[in-house]
Amino acid sequence: MILTFQDSASAQEVVLKDNFFYLDGKKFFMKGIGYEAGAVPGSLPWSRTFDPVVLRSDMRRIVGGGFNTIRTWAPLTVQELDVLKEFDIRIIMGIWIDNAGNVNDPAFVSESEAKIREMMAYSKDYPAIIAYLIMGEPELDVIARAGYENTMSFLKKLADIVRASHPGRPVSISNGANCTNIDTNVFDFSAYNVYIYNPVTVNYLHGYAEYIRYLRRQVRNGIPLLITEYGLSVSPTGPGNWGYGGNSLTLQASGDIYMYKQLVDGGATGAFLFNYSDGWWKGGDERIHNDNPEEWFGLVSYSKRSDKIGQERPVWKAVREYQSVVITQPRSGEIYNGKVPLELFINDTIDQVNILMNGQVIRQLLHVGDYVADSLDLEFGEARDINLVFNCLDAAGNLVKTEEKSILLHDGNLVLPSIQIQIENPNFWKDGYMKVNYQVHRPAGYTSNARLDYIYYPHIGWNYGDNFETTLPAGEWVQFSATHSINSAVNVITVGAAFDVNFGNFNKRIVNQLVVSRINTLATRPDIISWEPETFRLWPNPASDHFSLAFEPGEGLVDYNLSIMDCRGRCVWSGKTDPGNHRIDISRLDPGVYFIRVIRVGNPDPVIRKLIKISRGKSE
């Protein structure tokens, strides 16, 4: 899918395709940071005084740190936008629409529309604004009271005002990890705030990179996914260990870099660190730096109330070095069955990139410029784990950055372990409990962790949720059931399970989760799927002599690799086809359970469907 946005005032074009923003035809990875104008000690952002000296100092630092985009929560003023014209910086403009407001109240609706129109009256004239965010972190209980359809109608109406006022710019909301029941596909791009410590789906079930992959799969093909907040607080007290507050300066630096790397490996194509500087106002008194985690997320700190410029924390240097080269391909944790793609977004401090495997340089990129799109020709055959090291050097030959990418290569006949989820009592809302059955498939060829992690997440506010673990018995196919009580206040539930597998030094988190909601209908997909399951139909099932497949071609003809695997993971048939109807002969196969594995060319993730082969003469 390709969405094109033309800004008539500046003739600057914004195109959304291939999961990226393209600016004037150039692929653009957002190296972003959150920025609150006027959020200096003793000041409230919404009652700030225009200070061009502080604004210019902040922007010089931001650009010097390798950032190319800022994200705001409230509109910048005309004076501030005029100053930003002096800098090579893009803007995602936010506007604070109350996420607890009643969308069924005509007065609130009218006030919100007026806010949008007031901003758009001048923001449309600034080509540096490349997108808009019209709300941050909607509250699930508010949506439940107002009604899901009413809420979405309200947000669509605001988005349409933005589109009509500034036709050249896409619109979205900045969603939270607790509101995954919201269909972000109604917007032009998908945006999420994702912190490593909350909720249980991120922190325990998926892990950070796999959770970003999960969000990526929820977005329609081609649409960008942006992580609009991530970071760690260094408040004096708190749990530490990459938790909500209490982190040392060293933990902040290592944790922020970990999340940055993981979100890139997960498939996000832009991200915004929270936050440029500490927000003294967030604890309730802007004159005092309170011991409140919200006040200590800054990459820049202020020493006293009169300090308006601040000092960079160690995390600033770490982020600057990391994003000197952002390697979006290959991605750690991915499985490749063709050429390994290379994609690097590079700043002007880097002149050379050496790619090593087993300690030997296998590719040298010289005088690299600001973007590289290529591939690595590696030998494919039986599955093997590969560790690639990227050494990035400046023009003087000094090492600026090094990064490792752990991937798995295979010849196309690889069956991944999987988890299937079934809710055994379909009337669980009425029953007041949910009984969940997990079927775990662990084919040969992997070292599997016997520990199964599973969760129950009731999506209540910012509560963490519940996490559990159990030990799986030996066997290729095993089952496990868990029962969870449902509070009457719960409207959305996520259940899921995960375990780790290794192939040599390659580690993969096998995850599946199911989201159910009683305030809206969800089209949930298991974690192993990364393209629309409705594009693939299989019938009859059970089948005796044959089965048929049908594909929808989408935007153009697409080739598919097909294979039939038996219960031991052995390939008993393989072939290649294109969209249309296809009849596959299985008359020579023994009766039993088989798995139809489909890979769309250009996408390494499979769709797997179970097929039951029966003896001839039995009813299909």
KEVO-528314 format. One record per residue: residue in three letters; x, y, z of N, C-alpha, C in turn. Coordinates in steps of 0.1 Angstrom, whole numbers, plus 5000, padded with zeros to 4 digits. Atoms other than C-alpha are relative to their C-alpha. Layout:
REM residues N
ALAXYZXYZXYZ
...
END
This chain:
REM residues 620
MET500849885000500050005000500950125000
ILE499249875001501350354991499050115002
LEU500749884998499950675005500950124997
THR499349885004501051004990499450125005
PHE500549884994500751335007500850124994
GLN499349895007501551654987499750135008
ASP500249884993502151975006500150114990
SER500049905011501052244982500750135003
ALA499349884997502652525001501450004998
SER498650015002506152394998500449914989
ALA499750105010505952134971500849885006
GLN499350114994507451894996499049885002
GLU500850125001506051544992500349905011
VAL499950104990505451295020499349884995
VAL500550135005504950935008500249895011
LEU499950114991504150645031500049874992
LYS500050135007505250305016501149925006
ASP499050094995507350005024500350025015
ASN500049994985506650075061500850135004
PHE499249884997508650405059499350134995
PHE500349875005508150775055501150034989
TYR499149955010509650905022499850154999
LEU500149865001510451275021500750054987
ASP499549965013510751424986500749884993
GLY499550125007511451074973501149925007
LYS498950064993514050984999499549935012
LYS500450084989513550705024500650065013
PHE499649924988513650855059499749925012
PHE500250064987514250685092500150115010
MET500149894990513150905121500949975012
LYS499250004988515950945146499550115009
GLY500849904994513651125170500250015015
ILE500049984985513451275205498850095003
GLY501149924996510551415224500550145005
TYR499649864996510751795230498850085004
GLU501049914995508652015252500650145001
ALA499549864999509252385245499650065013
GLY500349934987509452585277500049925012
ALA500050094988509752285300501450015007
VAL498849984992512652435319499650035014
PRO500349984986512952475357499250135002
GLY500849894996510252705371499050044989
SER500949975011508252705339499049894997
LEU501050105004505052535328499950014984
PRO499950005014505052435291498850084994
TRP501249945006501452565285499950155003
SER500049864997502252905299501450064998
ARG498649965002505752955286500150134993
THR499649875006507453275275500949964988
PHE499150035012509053265240501450045004
ASP498649974997512853235245500849944989
PRO499250055012514753205212501449965003
VAL498750044996518053185230500149855004
VAL500050144995517152865248499649904989
LEU500550085011515252725218501249974990
ARG498850025009518352775195501049915006
SER499050094993520652615221499549865000
ASP500550145000518352315224500149944986
MET500050055014518052275186501449974995
ARG498650035003521852295181500549875006
ARG499650124993522352025206499349884994
ILE500850115006519551805191500649964987
VAL499450035013520951835156501449945001
GLY498750054997524451775169500049865005
GLY500150134995523251465186499649894990
GLY500350105011522351305153498549984999
PHE501550015002518551355157499650084988
ASN500649935012516551445126498650045002
THR501449974999513051475140499750025015
ILE500549994986511351605172498549975000
ARG501450024998508051505185499550095012
THR500549924989505851745206498749945005
TRP501350044994502851685228498950114998
ALA500849895002501452035223500550084988
PRO499549935012501652275193501150105003
LEU499049895000504752485188499350134994
THR500649875004503952855183500650044986
VAL499449945012504553055151501450055002
GLN498649954997507553225167501049885001
GLU499150114998509052885177500249934987
LEU499950065013508352735143500950084990
ASP499149915008510153035127501449985003
VAL498650034996513252965147500449864995
LEU499650145004513152595138500350004985
LYS499650005014513452695101501550014998
GLU498649995001517052765108500849875001
PHE499450124997517752405116499549894991
ASP500450125008517652075096499349905009
ILE500750084990515051925118498549994995
ARG501450025004511651765110499150005013
ILE500849994989508651795133498849914999
ILE501350074999505851555143499250085011
MET500749914991503351805158498949935008
GLY501150064992501251695187499050115005
ILE500949914994498151855201499349925012
TRP500550074988496851775236498550005000
ILE501550024999493251655232499849915013
ASP500150074987492151535267499649864997
ASN500350145002492251155266499049955010
ALA501150044991489751145295498750084997
GLY501249925003487251375278498949914995
ASN501250075004483751265270499650034986
VAL500249985014483451225233498550014996
ASN501449995003479651215236499550145005
ASP500349874996479651565251500250104989
PRO499949915012478951825223501050115004
ALA499149894996480852095243501549954999
PHE498650055001484051875245500449984986
VAL499850015015483751785208500350134994
SER499949875006483352145199501450065004
GLU498749944995486352255221501249934993
SER498950085006488551975206500250044985
GLU500049955014487652075170500650144999
ALA499449865000488452435178501550005002
LYS498650014998491852345192500749964987
ILE499450055012492652155160500150114990
ARG500149905011491552435137500950125004
GLU499149894996493452695158501449974996
MET498650045004496652495153500250004985
MET499850025014496052415117500050144992
ALA500149875007495452785108501450054997
TYR498649955003499252845110500949884997
SER499050115001500952495112500049964985
LYS500150055014499852415076501150084991
ASP499149935008502352675064501549975002
TYR498650044996505452495078500349864995
PRO499750135006506852225056500849905009
ALA499250094991509152095084499149915008
ILE501050094993505951945100499649894990
ILE500250115009505851605084498849915004
ALA501150084995502951455105499450065012
TYR500649954988500551515133499549885009
LEU500650094990499551335165498950075007
ILE501149924995496051435177499649965014
MET500350044986495951245210501149915005
GLY499050094994498251065234499349905009
GLU500350104991497550735251498550015005
PRO501450004997493750705250499849905012
GLU500350084988492250555283498949904997
LEU501050115004490450225279498750015007
ASP501349994993487850285306499250114995
VAL500749895006486950615290499449964987
ILE500550055012486550445257498849915002
ALA501150094997484350175272498850085004
ARG501249924996482050435288499450074988
ALA500649925011481750645257499549914988
GLY500350095011481550345233501150014990
TYR498950015010484250225209499750084987
GLU500349945013482550335177499950165002
ASN500149854998481750685192501450065001
THR498749954998485350725202500850014987
MET499350005013486750625168499450104991
SER500649905008484250845151500550145003
PHE499549874995485451135172501450024995
LEU498649995005489151065164500150024985
LYS500049985015488451025127499650144996
LYS500449865003486651355127501150105002
LEU498849914998489651535142501049974990
ALA499050035010491951355118499650064987
ASP500449945012489851465089500150154999
ILE499849865000490051825100501450034997
VAL498649985003493851795100500349984985
ARG499750035014493851635065499450114991
ALA500649905008491551895051500750145001
SER499349874998493552185066501450004995
HIS498750025005496952045057500149884992
PRO500150125008496451805029501349924998
GLY498750075003500151715026500549925012
ARG499450064989500451555060499249895006
PRO500750114994499551215076499750035014
VAL500549984987497751185109499949875008
SER500350124992497650935138499850055014
ILE500049984985497350905176501349935005
SER498950074993500150805200499449915010
ASN500750104992498750485214500949955011
GLY499250064989499750305246499949854998
ALA499950155001500649935250498849945007
ASN501250054993497449895271498750014992
CYS501149975009495149995242500149934987
THR499750075013496049735216498749954993
ASN501350035006492249675210499650114990
ILE500349895009492250015191500649964986
ASP499550025014492449965153500750124995
THR499249885004495250205144500050014985
ASN500050005015494750115107499050114995
VAL500949895004492050395106500850134998
PHE499149885002494950645107501049974989
ASP499150005011497650715082501349925003
PHE498950084995500450555103499749965014
SER500250054987500750365135501150055009
ALA499149944991502350515166499749945014
TYR500150064986502950355201501050055009
ASN499049984989504550455233500349875007
VAL499650134995506450145245501250015009
TYR498950014990508450115277500349865004
ILE499550134998510449815286499449935013
TYR500350054987509049775321498549985002
ASN501450014998505249785316499350004986
PRO500650104991502849605309500749864998
VAL499550145000503349225312500249954986
THR499850055014502949175275501350044994
VAL498749955005506049385268501149945008
ASN498950034991508149305299500249865002
TYR499950144997507448935303499749914989
LEU500450095010505648775274500950014988
HIS499349995013507148905242501550035002
GLY498749935000510249095253499950114990
TYR500149875007510949435237499949984985
ALA500050015015511849335201498849934995
GLU501150075005509249075197498650075002
TYR501249924999506549315210499950104989
ILE500049915011507549565184499649924987
ARG500450085011507249285158498549975000
TYR501450024999503849215171499250124996
LEU500749885004502749575167500250024985
ARG499749995015504349575132499049924992
ARG501050095007502049285123498650055000
GLN501449954999498949465133499750124990
VAL500249895010499549745107499949954986
ARG500250045014498349715072501350024992
ASN498750015008501049645046500450134995
GLY499449885006503349935038499950125010
ILE500249884991502250165067501150005011
PRO498949994990505050295090499549985014
LEU500250014986505250205127501050085007
LEU499149914993506750475149499849975015
ILE500050014985507650425186500250155005
THR500049864997506750775199500450035014
GLU499349984987508050725234500749875004
TYR499350114993510650505250501150065008
GLY498949944992513250565277499949965015
LEU499950044986514250535314500250125008
SER499849894990514050755344501149975010
VAL498950014991516950825367499650075013
SER500549944987514850945397500849945011
PRO499250054988516550915431499549875005
THR500550134995514250635441499249934990
GLY500750085010512550355422500649875000
PRO499650135000513049995414501449984993
GLY498850025008516050045390499949884991
ASN500050125008517049755369499150014987
TRP500849965012515449925338498650015004
GLY501349994996512349975358499550155000
TYR500649865000510150285363500650085011
GLY499249924991512650515380501049925008
GLY498950064991515650455403501149954992
ASN498950055008518050385374501250095001
SER498749935000521650485375500250064986
LEU499649945013523150695347500449894991
THR499550115009524850385334498849914995
LEU501150085004521550185334499150084990
GLN500849925010519750475316500649994987
ALA499350015013522350465289499949874994
SER500150135005522450095285498649964996
GLY501450045003518650055287499450084988
ASP500549925012517850335262500649944987
ILE499450065012520350185237499449864997
TYR500650135002518949835243498650024993
MET501449995006515349955235500250064986
TYR499849955013516650155205500349894990
LYS499650115009518349855190498949904998
GLN501150105001515449625198498850054992
LEU501149955008512849845182500350014986
VAL499650015014514849865150499949864996
ASP500150155004515149485150498649964999
GLY501450045001511449465156499250064988
GLY500649955012510649665125499450145001
ALA500449865000509850015137500950084990
THR499349925009510950275112500250155004
GLY499849884994511250565135499749995015
ALA500250014985511450625173500550135006
PHE499849874993511450915198500349975014
LEU499650014986513350905230499250095009
PHE500649914990511551035260501050025012
ASN500449875006512751295267501250084999
TYR498849925001515151575257500550045013
SER499549944987515251725292499049965011
ASP500950034988513851665327498950105000
GLY501249914999510351805333499750025015
TRP500149974986510451965367498550025004
TRP501449974997506752055364499149885002
LYS500950125000505451695363499649955014
GLY500450054987505451635400499150105007
GLY501049914994503151935407500650135004
ASP499449874996505652215415501250024990
GLU499049985011507652345385501350065006
ARG498949934994510052525409501049905007
ILE499250104993511352205425500149874992
HIS499850125007512851895411499749885010
ASN500550104991510751635429500549864997
ASP499750145002511551275435498849924994
ASN501150065007509051165409500649954987
PRO499450065012510050925381499750084987
GLU500349925012508251145355500950124998
GLU499149885002510651435362501449974996
TRP498650045001513851235355500349924988
PHE499750075012513651095320501050074991
GLY499349925010515751365304501449944996
LEU498650025005518851305283500950125004
VAL499449884996519651655295499450035014
SER500549974987519451755332500350155003
TYR499849874996519252095349500650005015
SER499450004987521452175379499350085011
LYS500749914991519352445395498850074993
ARG501149945006516252655389500350104990
SER499649905010518152925370500649944988
ASP499350065011519752675347498949974989
LYS500950025011517952685313500649934988
ILE499350075011520552515291500249855003
GLY499850134996521352205311501349934996
GLN498850085003524051935309499649864995
GLU500350135006524051615288500449895010
ARG499750124992523851295307500849904991
PRO499250105008526050995296499249944989
VAL500850065010523150855276500050084987
TRP499949925012523451145252501049964990
LYS498950055008526851035239499749864995
ALA500250145004525750675238499050004988
VAL501050005011522650755216500650064988
ARG499449945011524650985194500949904992
GLU499250105006527150705187499249894993
TYR500950115006524450445182499450044987
GLN500849975012522450635157500950074989
SER499149965011525550735137499749914988
VAL500450105010524550425117498849925006
VAL501150094996521050275121499849894990
ILE500050125009521049925106498649945001
THR501450055000517449845097499949864994
GLN499950145006518449525077501549975000
PRO500950104995519449265086499650035014
ARG500549974986517549245119500349875008
SER499850114991518649035148498749935004
GLY501250084997516248755156499249964988
GLU500850035013515048725119500649884994
ILE499750125008515148415097500050034986
TYR499949975014516248455061500249884992
ASN499850115009515848215032500250044986
GLY499649955013517248415004501250095003
LYS499049914998519748695000499750085013
VAL500149934988520348875033500050154997
PRO500049865004519249245028500950085009
LEU499249904992521449535039499250144998
GLU500549865000519949875048500550085011
LEU499349924989521850145067499650154997
PHE500249855000520950505075501150065008
ILE498749974995524150685081500250165001
ASN499849855000525151035093501450034995
ASP498849955007528051245081501349975007
THR498850034992530551125108500649874995
ILE499650145004530750775092500550004985
ASP499450015014532950705061500149864995
GLN499850145003533350325062499349915009
VAL500750104991531450025074500649864995
ASN499550135003533149685076499149895006
ILE500950104995530949375079500949875002
LEU499250124997532649075096499149885003
MET500650134996531648705099501149915004
ASN498950094995533748465120501350075000
GLY498849924999536248745125500650054987
GLN499549965013536748795087499150104994
VAL500849895007535649105067499549934987
ILE500650065011533148975042499450114990
ARG500449885008532049325029500550125006
GLN499549874996533549665030499350114992
LEU500749895006531449975024500850125002
LEU499149884999533650275016499250124995
HIS500649875003532650645014498449984998
VAL501350065000529150525023498950104997
GLY501149915002527150845020499049995011
ASP501050004989523850875040499149884999
TYR501050115001522050565028500649884992
VAL499650125007522950205018498949904999
ALA501050115002520549955003500749894991
ASP499350115007522149624992499649875006
SER500350134994522349265001501349925001
LEU498850084998524849005013499749864993
ASP500150135006525348684992500749905009
LEU499550104991525748415018499549874996
GLU500350135004525748045013498849955007
PHE501150054994522347895019499949844998
GLY500150155001521547525026499249965013
GLU500650044987520647355059500150125009
ALA500049894991519747595086501350025008
ARG498749984992522747765103499950145006
ASP500049874993523148055127501250084996
ILE499049915005525148355116500150125010
ASN499849884992526648635137500850104991
LEU499449905008527448955117500450115009
VAL499549894992529549235132500250124990
PHE499949885007529249585118500950105007
ASN499149904994532249815125499950124992
CYS500349875007531550175116501150105004
LEU498849914998534550415112499850134994
ASP500049865006535050785105501150014990
ALA499049985012537250925077501449985005
ALA498650024995540350905100500249855004
GLY499850154996539750525106499749975014
ASN500350034987538550565141498649935001
LEU501350084998535850315153499050095008
VAL501049914994532750515161498949915006
LYS501150094996530250225165500349864996
THR500050145004530149845165498649945004
GLU501350064997526949645164499949864994
GLU500250135005526149275161498649974996
LYS501350055005523349105142500049855000
SER500150155000522348745150498849964992
ILE501150045009520348585122500149854998
LEU500150145003519348235110499849994985
LEU500150035014519848125074499449864998
HIS500650135003517847835059499649994985
ASP500350025014516847685025498650004997
GLY501449995003513147735029499249885006
ASN500750124995512347395045500249995015
LEU499849994986512347505081498650025007
VAL501249994993509447445105500350065014
LEU499849934988509347695134499249935011
PRO500850044988508147585169498850105000
SER501249915000504647735175499249975013
ILE501050014989501947795202498750034994
GLN501449975004498247765194499250025013
ILE500849964988495747925218498549974997
GLN501550025001492147815224499450035013
ILE500849984988489647945249498949895000
GLU500850124999487747645261498650035004
ASN501449964996484647825275499750124992
PRO500349885008483248055248499250115007
ASN500849904993480948225272500750065013
PHE499149964989483848345294499650135007
TRP500449884994482548695299498849985010
LYS501150044991479348555314500449915011
ASP499650104990481048275332500850075012
GLY499249944990483348515350501449945002
TYR498750055001486448315342500349954986
MET499650045013488448205312501049885001
LYS499250115000489947865306500850004987
VAL499249995012492847885281500849874998
ASN499250125003494447585264501150044990
TYR498849985008497947615249500549874994
GLN499450115007499147365223501450044995
VAL498649965003502947375220500649904990
HIS499350095009504747235190501550035000
ARG498549984999508547185194500649894990
PRO499450105009509847015162501549985003
ALA498650044998513246855161500950114993
GLY499049915006516347065153500350125008
TYR499849894991516047325181500349955014
THR499950024985517147335217498950095006
SER501149934995513947435234500150015015
ASN500149984985513547585269498749925005
ALA501150074995511247365289499050095008
ARG500849904993509847675307499150074990
LEU501049935008506647805293499550125009
ASP500449874993505948175303498650034995
TYR501349965004502248275302499550115008
ILE500549884994500248575311498550024999
TYR501449965001496848715319500150155002
TYR499949864999496549085312498650064998
PRO501349955002493249255319499850154996
HIS500149865006494049605304499350105009
ILE500649914991493049795335501150115003
GLY499049894998494850135335501449974996
TRP498650035003498550105337500549885009
ASN499650114992498449795359500949904992
TYR499050095007501249545350499349884994
GLY500550135004499149235347500649895008
ASP499550124993499848875359500949924991
ASN499150095008502748655348500249875008
PHE499850144994503248285354501049924992
GLU499250095007505448005344499749855004
THR500250144998505247625341501149924993
THR499050085007507547345331499349904991
LEU500650085010506547165299500649865001
PRO499450145000506846785298500749984986
ALA499350035013509046625271498949964989
GLY500850045011507546565237499950114990
GLU500149905011507046735203498850085001
TRP501349934998503446815210499549995014
VAL500450004986502346915245498950105002
GLN501149914998499347095259500150045015
PHE500149944986498847315290498850095000
SER501249924998495747475304500150095012
ALA500049914989495247775327498650075001
THR501349934998492147935342500250135008
HIS499949864995491848305350498650055003
SER501249934997489048485368499950134994
ILE500249885008487548785351499250105009
ASN500749904993486649095371499050074992
SER501149945008483449265361500450144993
ALA499649875005485349595354500949984987
VAL499150025011487549425327499250004987
ASN500649995013486649505291500949944989
VAL499150055010489749385272501049915008
ILE499150104994491949075280501049964989
THR499050065008495148955266500549875008
VAL499450124995496248595272501149964990
GLY498950055009499448445258501049925007
ALA499050094995502348215262501250024991
ALA498749995007506048205251501049915006
PHE498850074995509148005253501250034990
ASP498849975008512748035240500549874993
VAL499450115007514347815214501450054995
ASN498749965005517947815202500449904988
PHE499450085010519547695170501550054999
GLY498649954998523247715177500050125009
ASN500049884992523848065190498850094996
PHE501249925003520648195174498949975009
ASN501150014990517848265199498850064994
LYS501249955005514248305190498949985011
ARG501150014991511348385213498749964992
ILE501350055007508248185202498950055009
VAL501049934993505248385212498649994993
ASN501449985005501448385207499250065010
GLN500949944990498848595223498750024993
LEU501449985005495148645219499450125008
VAL500649884994493348975226498549994997
VAL501550015001489548965233499550135006
SER500649884996487349265238498549995000
ARG501449995001483749325247499550144997
ILE500449875005483749685235500250024985
ASN499850005014484849615200500449874995
THR499650125006485449335176501450014995
LEU498650005004489049245170500349894989
ALA499550105010490849075141501449965005
THR498750034994493648915162500749894991
ARG499250105008496448715145501049945009
PRO499050064992498848465160501450064996
ASP498749935002502448585164500849964988
ILE499250055010503848365137499650064986
ILE500549955013501848555110500450144998
SER499749875003503148865094499550064987
TRP500749945011500948905064498549955001
GLU501450024997497148905062499549864998
PRO500450145001495748555070498949984990
GLU501150015008492648625050500449994985
THR499650015014494748625018500349854996
PHE499750145002495248245022498949915005
ARG501150094996492447985021500449864996
LEU499750155002492747605023498749925002
TRP501250094998489947355017500149884990
PRO500750044988488647085021501049975011
ASN499250044989489947005055499149955011
PRO499150105004489946715064499949984984
ALA500050035014490946605029500649864998
SER499550135003491646265012501050004989
ASP499150015011493046284977500750144996
HIS499449875004493746664973499450105010
PHE500649884994493247004989500350114990
SER499849885009493047344972500450125009
LEU499649884994494647674980499550124991
ALA500349885008493548024970500750125007
PHE499349884996495448344973499450124994
GLU500449875006494448704968501350084996
PRO498749945004497148894948500350135006
GLY499749874995496849224965500450114990
GLU499649895009498749504947500649954987
GLY499450065012500349274922500349865002
LEU499850144999501348924915501149975010
VAL499150034989503148764944500249854999
ASP499750145000504948424944500049955014
TYR500150064987504548184973500849874999
ASN499450134998506747894985499149925009
LEU500950094992504647604997500849875004
SER499550134996505647295017499049935009
ILE500850084991503847015035501049935009
MET499150064990505446895067499249905008
ASP500750104992504646585086500250045015
CYS500049964986504346575124501449995006
ARG498650004995508046505128500850124994
GLY499449885005508846825109500749974987
ARG499450035013509946645077499250064988
CYS500749955012509146805043499649884991
VAL500450115008507046565023499550054986
TRP500349945013506146804994500450155001
SER499749865001507347144983499850054986
GLY500249945013506647374954499950155001
LYS500149855001506247734942498950034992
THR501249975008503147904929499850155001
ASP500349865000501648244922498550015004
PRO501449994996498148394931499149934991
GLY501050085007495048204921499649885008
ASN500550124994493447874928500949884997
HIS499050115003495647564932499549875007
ARG500450144995494947194937501349925002
ILE498850074996497546994955499649855002
ASP500250144998497646614952500649945012
ILE499550064988498046434985499649855001
SER500550135000496746094975501049905004
ARG498950104996500145924982500450025014
LEU499649984986500446055017499249915009
ASP500750084990499545845047499050085007
PRO500949934991496545945068500750055012
GLY499449944988497446175096500050155000
VAL500049854999498146535106501250064993
TYR498949945008500246755083499850155002
PHE500049854999501147125083500450064986
ILE499849935013500847345052500750135004
ARG499249894997503547605053500150094988
VAL500049915011503347915031500950125003
ILE499249884998505948185027499850094988
ARG500149905011505248495006501450054996
VAL498749965005508348574985500350145005
GLY499749874995510148875001499750025014
ASN500449994985508748805036500449865006
PRO499550134995510648545057499149935010
ASP500950074990507748475082499049924993
PRO501050105006505548175074498650025006
VAL501350034995501848115077499949855000
ILE500150144998501247765090498549965003
ARG501350054998497947575087500049855002
LYS500150144998497047235100499149944990
LEU500850075009495746985075499949855005
ILE500250144996494146645084499849924987
LYS500150095012494646375057499349875005
ILE500850114996492046105059500049904988
SER500050115010491545775040498950034990
ARG501049985011489645785007498749935004
GLY501350054997485945735011499450065012
LYS500649934989485545925043499550144996
SER500649885003483446235043501050125001
GLU499249884999485246565035499150125004
END
